[in-house]
Amino acid sequence: MDNLRTFIGIDIKPSDDLLGAFYKLKNVLRDDSIKWVDTSTLHLTLLFLEETENNQVNKISDELQKELLSVPQFSIRIKGLGTFGRPDPKVIWAGFEPNDALLALKHKVDEILIPFGFEDENKVYSPHLTLGRVKFLKSKQQLRDVLQLYKDKAFQDVLVDKVIFYQSTLTTKGALYRPIKVFPLK
């Protein structure tokens, strides 16, 4: 059997406030070429593993199960909109307020996966929810205006009560995410 594309993340159910900003972006940028995410699959990625050997999946699951049992639940706040990519935006995202508990969880997940040969390439963790991937953008000023409008907006608080080990399958309609295993926090 083939290897699986996997990642470890936190499921996010978007609030009406966040959905309102998302639909405003989609409307303002409707003439641009942007691949918008399906809001029912919003998630915060802790670590993207890319190709994972099938025989590693159960071992990784067992280790996450054991190590995450002691992690207490906590809340995170989704706040602000922004982009990655300069000079031209490549990704439109919703951000998070800095959060020590989230950084501790990210560090713990990283530590668990190093022995399996997975390491985060990014030196600085930038927690975000990807809202859209920009293919071509001509409405740059309109995007800047919407980002400015929402740059300090607190959209919602999210209780982090579980971590999910996902399989990601690429399709022509976008990525499909299937939970491999769910790890409740204490």
URKAZI-V12772 format. One record per backbone hydrogen bond with DSSP energy under -1.0 kcal/mol. NH is the residue of the N-H (numbers start at 1). CO is the residue of the C=O. Records with the same first field share a line. If there is no record, write none. Layout:
BEGIN
NH = CO / CO
END
This chain:
BEGIN
4 = 52
6 = 50
7 = 166
8 = 47
9 = 164
10 = 44
12 = 42
19 = 15
20 = 16
21 = 17
22 = 18
23 = 19
24 = 20
25 = 21
26 = 22
27 = 23
28 = 24
29 = 25
30 = 27
32 = 29
33 = 136
34 = 32
35 = 133
37 = 131
41 = 38
44 = 10
46 = 8
47 = 8
49 = 6
50 = 6
52 = 4
56 = 53
57 = 53
60 = 56
61 = 57
62 = 58
63 = 59
64 = 60
65 = 61
66 = 62
67 = 63
68 = 64
71 = 68
74 = 160
76 = 158
78 = 156
79 = 95
80 = 153
82 = 93
84 = 91
90 = 84
91 = 84
92 = 132
93 = 82
94 = 129
95 = 80
97 = 77
103 = 99
104 = 100
105 = 101
106 = 102
107 = 103
108 = 104
109 = 105
110 = 106
111 = 107
112 = 108
113 = 109
114 = 110
117 = 114
118 = 113
129 = 94
131 = 92
132 = 92
133 = 35
134 = 90
135 = 33
136 = 33
140 = 138
143 = 139
144 = 140
145 = 141
146 = 142
147 = 143
148 = 144
149 = 145
150 = 146
153 = 150
155 = 78
156 = 78
158 = 76
160 = 74
161 = 159
163 = 183
164 = 9
165 = 181
166 = 7
167 = 178
168 = 5
169 = 176
171 = 174
174 = 171
176 = 169
178 = 167
180 = 165
181 = 165
183 = 163
185 = 161
186 = 71
END
